[in-house]
């Protein structure tokens, strides 16, 4: 698990708030979250937001892929 805490924005409304804080090893990484029968993808947006008095880089939703059968 990475050490940089990031905030995930956008994507499906079914994504739990608890899953919107994620860790990455590098800000160039993409985040892939399993959701239902697929994955939600997030990438760095270049923005940041304050959450619980911490300035977190924002990773915005950039698409969804289905799990291969």
SVG drawing of the C-alpha trace seen along z (x, -y; Angstrom):
<svg xmlns="http://www.w3.org/2000/svg" viewBox="-25 -22 31 38">
<polyline fill="none" stroke="black" stroke-width="0.4" points="0.0,0.0 1.3,-3.5 1.9,-6.3 0.3,-9.2 -3.3,-9.7 -5.6,-11.0 -9.3,-11.9 -11.4,-10.1 -14.1,-12.3 -16.8,-11.5 -17.7,-8.1 -20.8,-6.2 -22.9,-7.4 -22.8,-3.9 -19.1,-4.3 -19.0,-4.5 -17.6,-7.7 -15.1,-5.4 -13.7,-4.3 -13.1,-7.8 -9.9,-8.2 -7.3,-6.0 -3.5,-5.6 -1.1,-5.6 2.7,-5.1 3.1,-7.9 0.8,-10.7 1.3,-9.4 -0.4,-6.1 -4.0,-5.4 -6.4,-4.0 -8.6,-1.0 -11.5,-0.2 -13.6,2.9 -17.3,2.1 -20.0,4.5 -19.1,6.3 -16.2,4.0 -13.7,1.4 -13.9,-2.3 -10.7,-4.2 -9.4,-7.4 -6.4,-9.6 -4.7,-12.7 -6.6,-15.9 -3.9,-18.4 -6.3,-19.8 -6.3,-19.3 -9.0,-19.6 -8.9,-19.9 -10.3,-16.8 -10.1,-16.6 -7.5,-19.4 -5.3,-17.6 -4.7,-18.9 -5.2,-15.9 -4.5,-15.5 -7.7,-14.9 -8.0,-11.9 -11.0,-12.3 -13.1,-9.5 -11.9,-8.8 -13.9,-5.7 -15.1,-2.2 -14.1,1.2 -15.9,4.6 -14.4,7.6 -13.4,10.1 -15.3,13.4"/>
</svg>
